Amino acid sequence: MEAKHVITIAREFGSGGREIGIKLSEILGIPFYDKELLRLASEQGGLNEEFMAANEEKAPVVNAASFGRRTLNAFYQPSLSDTIFLEQSKIIRSLAEKGPCVIVGRAADYVLRDMGSVDVFVSASMPYKIARKHKVAPEKADYTDAQMEKYIKDVDKHRQKYYEHYTGRRWGMISNYHLCIWADNVGSDGAVQVILNYLEQMDKREAEKAAEESAE
């Protein structure tokens, strides 16, 4: 299957979104970007990569929207989170301009909203996410199910605040994405196939439209 699109994958923590993105990029033979965006943004923005990793996908402690416009203009200064978001957004758009790729997280669906990306959201039940994190997160091997659930909820809380702060959209809302996948029903491999099937049908429909327009 020929890769024609930039694919963004937003995901609930533990749902397997990153794994799905990696497998999808390998099958399509296109670049995959997740943590690599940190390195690229660090190089371009002159920020420490480890420091960025500790602060990315987190909304500022002080929300600019809570200030009045006059106060904001006079006193508000971009936070570290703002700087990281802006640098990563520049990188994401430049990568999308180069050609098809898979980008995970970082509100990429919003950043590329005018560039024709195919946007996917992956979610799953809490039992599924807990079981998966127990398997893939050896650094949390001593966590009980209750501790793992809290960990998952905390990470998703940060992701939600980050997304909603910078996009003005509701995180995980169906209308923000082209395709939403419930991982419980299909697993990571099944999710990859669902996305591939969607892309195939999408390309087929676009070809049909082009043929209809040329025949007019």
N, C-alpha and C positions, 0 to 999 in steps of 0.2 A: 504493500500500500504506500503510495506516494504521500509524503508529508507536505501539507500545504498551509498549515495553520500554526499560530502561536497558541498554546494551550496553557491556561492558568488553572491551578488547583488550590482551592481554599479547603481547609479541613479542620474538623474537630480533632483535638489532641487524642492520639491513640486509635484513630479510625483507619490509619494506614495510608493517608494521603501521600506522604513522601515516598513510601515504597511503591505505590501505584504510579507516581510520577516517574520514578527511576525505570520501572519496567516498561512503561509506555515509551519513554525516550529511547530505550534500547531497541524496542521493536520497530519504531519509526526511523531510527538512525539519526536522531536530532539531539542537540545539546539539552542538558538538564541543569537547571539552576535552582539552588536553594541556599545553602550556606556559602556557596561560591559568590553570591551577591554581596556578602559581607566583605570578602577580600577585595572585590572589584570596587566597592564603594569606599573601602578604606584607602585603596591606592589613589582613587580619584579625589577623595575629600580630605586626605591627609589625617584621618582619624585612626586611633589604635584599634586593630581588628578585634582583639579580645574584649576591649572595653565596649565596642559596638555590639558584640555578641551578647553581652550582659544587659544591654539596654534596648535592643531592637524589639520590634513588635510590642512595644509598651507605649501607651499614651502618656503625655506629660503629666506630672503630678498636679500642676496647675493648668486647668483647661482654659485655653484662650477664649472659648466661647462664653465663659462665665463673666468676662469683663464687658463693660460698656464699650461701644466703638471708640469714643473719645479717649477713654482710659487706655484701651488696647493700643491705639496708635501712639500714645505718649510714652507708655511704660513697658509694654510687652516686648520681650526679646525672645527670639527662637530658642527653644530648649534643645538639649542634646537629641531628644527623640525627634524633634522637628528636623534637625540637621540630617539625622540618619534617614528619615523618611524621604527627604528631598533628594539626597544623594542616591539612595536606592531607586527612587522613581526615575531619575535620569538614566541610571544603568539599565533598568528594566525596559525603558522605551528605546534605548539605543540597541539593546539586544534584539528586541522585537523587530526593529527596522532592518536588521541583518538577515532575518529569515525565521523559519519555523523552529520552535523550541518549546520546552516545558518549563514553566516557572511555578514554584510552589510558594504560597503565602504572600506576605508583604503587600496585601491589598492590590495585587497585580491586576485583578479583574477591573478595578476602578482606575488604576493608573493607565491601563490600555483601553479604556472604555470607548475611545474614538479610533481604535486601530484594528478592529475586526478580530479580536481574540476570541477563542472558544473557551468559555468559563465554566468550570466544574466545581461543585461543592460535595465533599465526602463527609458523611456523618455515620454514626453507629450508636448502638445502645451502650449504656454504661457497662454492663457485664462483658460485652464484646471488647470494649476499650480496656477494661481492667485486665482481662485475660491476655490480650495482645501485649500490653505494656509489661506484664510479668515475663513474657517470653523475650521481648526485644530490648528490655532495659535492665541489663545485669547490674548496673550501679544502684538499682532500687530493689535488689533481690530480697532484702530483709523487710520490705514493705508488706503490711497486711492489706487485704482488699480495701478496708476502710481508709487506710493511709493513701493507697494508690488512687482511690476515688477522689479524695481531697486534692491530691496532686494534679490530677487531670482537670478537675473543676477550676483550680487556681490558674493553670496555664490557659485554659479556654477563656477565663474571665479577662485575663490580660489581652488575649487576642481580640476578644469582642470589643473592649474599650479602645484598643488601638485602631481597629477597623472603623468603628463608628465615629471616633474622633476625627480621623483624617478623611473619611469619605462622606459623612453625613448620611450614610446608608445603614440599614440594619443588617448586622452580621448573620449569615445563614438564611436570609430571606430568599425564598425560591425565585422571586422575580429578578434577583440580581444575577442569576446564573442561567446558562443554557441547559445544563444537565446537573441534576442532584442525585447522588447515589447513596443508598443505605447499605453499608458494607456488610452488615449481618447476613444479608440474603445472598451475597455473591462472593465475598472475600476479596482479597487483593487482586488475584488473577482474573476473577470474574468481572471486577470493576474495570480492569484494563480492557477486557473484551467489550464491555458495554460502551466504553469511550470510543474504541476503534469502530464499533458498529455505528455509533452516532456520527462519527466523522465520515464514514463511508456513505451513509445515507444523506448527509449534509452535502457532500461533494456531488453525489448523484443528482440531488435536487437542484443544485446550482448549475450543473451541466444542462439539465432539462430546461431551466429558465433561460439560459444563454441560447439554447437551440430555438426556443419559442420566440425569443426576441429577434434573432437573426432571420427567422422565417417571416416575420411581419413586414 
